[in-house]
Amino acid sequence: MSRRISLREFQENLAKRLAEAKTGERRGLLGFQAGSMNWLIDLAESGEILPSPPLSPVPLTKPWYVGLANVRGTLYGVIDFALFHDDPPTAPGGAARLLLVGARHGANCALLVSRIAGLRSHEDFEPDAAPDPHPWVARRLHDVQGRLWLQLDAGRLLAQPAFLDAGLE
């Protein structure tokens, strides 16, 4: 059964959406889940999202470096982002997706994530003042349900020695 709304509510909602379209205020964040953690990435930093193609394992790498993916003739190093944060591994397939994040920074890097949570707006979140131990977390935020979201700074992640050193010691 559909919810009935008044003409006034409809007009107010329509006016708000038209105003947002005129001012360029759009949903500028992409939400995704990696293991038990909720993440956001600025759309300008994110790349393509695709189902996980077959991965070629790379020997003598850390467990979170799950392999190489061929995406239209370009090889991408694939990192299980949940396993990188000490959560259980993400199984490719189902709702899991590859999020290409390195193109803007000159790196062919893809994050294997549990699921994509859709587009979000900055206005949907309130800042959390607690510091985060990971330097690639730009901000900690809470949504209206009180869930914690971490905003990923892909440039900082791709510059971290712990992330770049995928080889076994």
GICORRA-V587516 format. One record per residue. N is the residue number from 1. RES is the residue in one letter. OMEGA is omega in degrees with one decimal (999 if undefined). D_FIRST is the distance of its C-alpha to the first C-alpha in Angstrom with 2 decimals. Layout:
# GICORRA-V587516
((N,RES,OMEGA,D_FIRST) (N,RES,OMEGA,D_FIRST))
This chain:
# GICORRA-V587516
((1,M,-176.8,0.00) (2,S,-179.8,3.76) (3,R,178.4,6.60) (4,R,176.6,9.12) (5,I,179.8,12.60) (6,S,177.7,15.87) (7,L,-179.9,18.32) (8,R,177.9,20.66) (9,E,179.3,18.45) (10,F,-178.8,17.83) (11,Q,179.0,21.59) (12,E,179.1,22.62) (13,N,179.2,20.63) (14,L,178.8,22.06) (15,A,178.8,25.51) (16,K,-179.9,25.43) (17,R,177.7,24.61) (18,L,178.4,27.33) (19,A,178.0,29.79) (20,E,179.6,29.24) (21,A,-179.1,29.84) (22,K,-176.7,33.02) (23,T,178.7,34.46) (24,G,177.6,33.84) (25,E,-178.1,31.83) (26,R,175.9,29.80) (27,R,-171.9,28.59) (28,G,-178.8,32.05) (29,L,173.9,31.58) (30,L,177.7,30.55) (31,G,174.4,29.28) (32,F,179.1,30.31) (33,Q,175.2,30.98) (34,A,-174.8,34.41) (35,G,-178.1,34.74) (36,S,-173.6,33.60) (37,M,175.9,33.99) (38,N,-176.3,31.65) (39,W,172.7,33.44) (40,L,172.7,33.18) (41,I,177.9,35.44) (42,D,-178.5,36.07) (43,L,178.9,35.01) (44,A,179.6,38.59) (45,E,-176.9,39.89) (46,S,177.5,37.48) (47,G,-176.7,37.98) (48,E,175.4,36.31) (49,I,-179.5,33.78) (50,L,173.7,34.20) (51,P,-176.7,33.85) (52,S,173.3,37.05) (53,P,175.6,39.74) (54,P,-178.5,42.49) (55,L,175.2,44.50) (56,S,-179.0,48.29) (57,P,177.4,49.57) (58,V,-178.2,52.31) (59,P,176.1,54.98) (60,L,175.3,56.33) (61,T,178.5,53.29) (62,K,-175.4,51.29) (63,P,-178.3,48.36) (64,W,173.5,45.78) (65,Y,-168.8,47.26) (66,V,175.0,45.53) (67,G,179.1,47.20) (68,L,176.9,47.32) (69,A,175.8,44.68) (70,N,179.3,45.64) (71,V,-179.4,43.21) (72,R,175.6,44.44) (73,G,178.0,48.05) (74,T,179.4,47.95) (75,L,177.8,48.33) (76,Y,170.9,46.17) (77,G,-175.0,46.99) (78,V,-180.0,43.91) (79,I,172.8,43.47) (80,D,-171.8,41.11) (81,F,176.4,39.95) (82,A,-179.4,38.78) (83,L,175.9,42.13) (84,F,178.9,43.96) (85,H,175.3,42.52) (86,D,170.5,43.52) (87,D,176.0,40.08) (88,P,-177.8,39.80) (89,P,177.7,40.05) (90,T,177.6,37.15) (91,A,175.3,36.95) (92,P,-178.3,36.69) (93,G,-177.6,33.86) (94,G,-179.0,30.22) (95,A,-179.0,28.56) (96,A,-178.5,32.07) (97,R,169.7,33.22) (98,L,176.1,36.44) (99,L,179.9,36.48) (100,L,-173.1,39.61) (101,V,-170.1,40.98) (102,G,-172.9,44.68) (103,A,-179.0,45.18) (104,R,-176.5,45.46) (105,H,177.5,48.08) (106,G,-180.0,50.04) (107,A,176.6,48.93) (108,N,-174.6,47.18) (109,C,176.6,44.98) (110,A,175.5,41.60) (111,L,171.9,39.59) (112,L,-176.8,37.84) (113,V,-176.3,34.66) (114,S,178.8,32.12) (115,R,176.4,29.08) (116,I,-177.1,28.09) (117,A,175.1,25.68) (118,G,-178.5,25.21) (119,L,-179.0,26.47) (120,R,177.6,26.89) (121,S,176.8,28.44) (122,H,-177.6,31.51) (123,E,179.9,29.81) (124,D,-171.7,27.28) (125,F,173.9,30.24) (126,E,-179.9,32.94) (127,P,175.1,36.42) (128,D,-173.7,37.84) (129,A,-176.9,41.57) (130,A,177.9,42.59) (131,P,177.8,44.78) (132,D,-176.9,43.94) (133,P,-178.1,46.78) (134,H,-177.5,45.79) (135,P,179.7,47.31) (136,W,175.1,44.64) (137,V,-178.8,41.95) (138,A,-179.3,41.89) (139,R,171.2,39.61) (140,R,-175.2,37.64) (141,L,174.0,34.30) (142,H,175.3,31.45) (143,D,-175.8,27.80) (144,V,176.4,25.60) (145,Q,178.7,24.93) (146,G,180.0,28.73) (147,R,179.0,29.15) (148,L,174.7,32.46) (149,W,177.9,32.70) (150,L,179.0,36.08) (151,Q,-176.9,36.85) (152,L,170.4,39.11) (153,D,-174.3,42.16) (154,A,179.3,42.93) (155,G,178.5,46.41) (156,R,178.8,47.42) (157,L,-177.3,46.08) (158,L,179.0,48.04) (159,A,-176.2,51.16) (160,Q,178.1,51.21) (161,P,179.6,54.07) (162,A,178.9,52.03) (163,F,-176.9,49.49) (164,L,-176.8,52.16) (165,D,-177.4,54.30) (166,A,-178.6,52.48) (167,G,174.8,55.72) (168,L,-179.1,56.81) (169,E,999,59.76))
